[in-house]
Amino acid sequence: MSLRIIKTSDGSDTIFNSELNETYHSLNGSINESNIVYIQNGLEYYLNRKKENNIKILEIGFGTGLNFLLTYIFLEKRNEKIYYHTLEPYPLPNEIIKKLNYISKIGNQYGDIFNLSHNLKNDKKNAVTKKIDFLKSKISIEDIALSNNYDIIFFDAFAPSKQPSIWNKKNLNKIYSNMKYGAILVTYCSSGQFKRDLKSIGFEVDVLPGPMGKKEMVRAIK
Ligand SMILES: C[S@@+](CC[C@H](N)C(=O)[O-])C[C@H]1O[C@@H](n2cnc3c(N)ncnc32)[C@H](O)[C@@H]1O
């Protein structure tokens, strides 16, 4: 796999995968994208609406760990407890992770949690703080047998044009069956086929303004 760090327009890094000819985030700002799609329109929306305490998040694609880092930061000022379960069949090499500029952009105080999230053993649940249980499974969405009633899905796979198999109805059905009623799935993707598939499975699909450079994003509710 050939990977190269590149800068996005908010100054934060992302990674370019030349085999797929695809980046890990929007070129219009990786931190900006993660914050809007997953934190603001996902986690914050859900917590403000559901007022639940022990919530379960499933992330499809841990990658750089940016969504987890921003989740950790968001929860610092709140009392909720979460279980963060993330899937990553192709963990990034350490040489790449070490060079990402998220900590210098966001704050040195977050270096430890960022490194910890990458260094923890795969497939073992850990209490990383009093509020967060964390599990990183080295397995694909296709292969995992899910057994939790998740509250929030961070669907952050590569685009359907690059990895169509991840977005297929079999995976979406599996995810749907492992969500609570009222749970949400958020993603930067708003392709027509994806929205039609979500609806045919039973999701209610909300189309929201996307992060900079992207007209729309999707929040689907079970
Ligand atoms: C668009 S990147 C985003 C990653 C991450 N959320 C981030 O902020 O860096 C997509 C991620 O999905 C992972 N991935 C690829 N195939 C997958 C699969 N079948 N199931 C789950 N994740 C997969 C990739 O290795 C990559 O890390």
PDBQT file of the ligand as one rigid body, heavy atoms in Angstrom, charges set to zero:
ROOT
HETATM    1  C1  LIG A 301     -11.904   7.234   4.550  1.00  0.00    +0.000 C 
HETATM    2  S1  LIG A 301     -10.752   6.345   5.561  1.00  0.00    +0.000 S 
HETATM    3  C2  LIG A 301     -11.230   7.121   7.085  1.00  0.00    +0.000 C 
HETATM    4  C3  LIG A 301     -10.623   6.633   8.296  1.00  0.00    +0.000 C 
HETATM    5  C4  LIG A 301     -10.782   7.349   9.609  1.00  0.00    +0.000 C 
HETATM    6  N1  LIG A 301     -12.121   7.468  10.092  1.00  0.00    +0.000 N 
HETATM    7  C5  LIG A 301      -9.977   8.615   9.712  1.00  0.00    +0.000 C 
HETATM    8  O1  LIG A 301     -10.513   9.646  10.152  1.00  0.00    +0.000 OA
HETATM    9  O2  LIG A 301      -8.812   8.569   9.391  1.00  0.00    +0.000 OA
HETATM   10  C6  LIG A 301     -11.494   4.719   5.498  1.00  0.00    +0.000 C 
HETATM   11  C7  LIG A 301     -10.903   3.678   6.442  1.00  0.00    +0.000 C 
HETATM   12  O3  LIG A 301     -11.656   2.454   6.293  1.00  0.00    +0.000 OA
HETATM   13  C8  LIG A 301     -10.760   1.356   6.377  1.00  0.00    +0.000 C 
HETATM   14  N2  LIG A 301     -11.358   0.195   5.685  1.00  0.00    +0.000 N 
HETATM   15  C9  LIG A 301     -11.063  -0.271   4.437  1.00  0.00    +0.000 A 
HETATM   16  N3  LIG A 301     -11.821  -1.347   4.160  1.00  0.00    +0.000 NA
HETATM   17  C10 LIG A 301     -12.612  -1.564   5.238  1.00  0.00    +0.000 A 
HETATM   18  C11 LIG A 301     -13.599  -2.545   5.535  1.00  0.00    +0.000 A 
HETATM   19  N4  LIG A 301     -13.924  -3.497   4.655  1.00  0.00    +0.000 N 
HETATM   20  N5  LIG A 301     -14.218  -2.500   6.745  1.00  0.00    +0.000 NA
HETATM   21  C12 LIG A 301     -13.890  -1.519   7.637  1.00  0.00    +0.000 A 
HETATM   22  N6  LIG A 301     -12.962  -0.553   7.398  1.00  0.00    +0.000 NA
HETATM   23  C13 LIG A 301     -12.321  -0.580   6.222  1.00  0.00    +0.000 A 
HETATM   24  C14 LIG A 301      -9.520   1.886   5.680  1.00  0.00    +0.000 C 
HETATM   25  O4  LIG A 301      -8.373   1.117   5.991  1.00  0.00    +0.000 OA
HETATM   26  C15 LIG A 301      -9.450   3.316   6.174  1.00  0.00    +0.000 C 
HETATM   27  O5  LIG A 301      -8.718   3.408   7.357  1.00  0.00    +0.000 OA
ENDROOT
TORSDOF 0
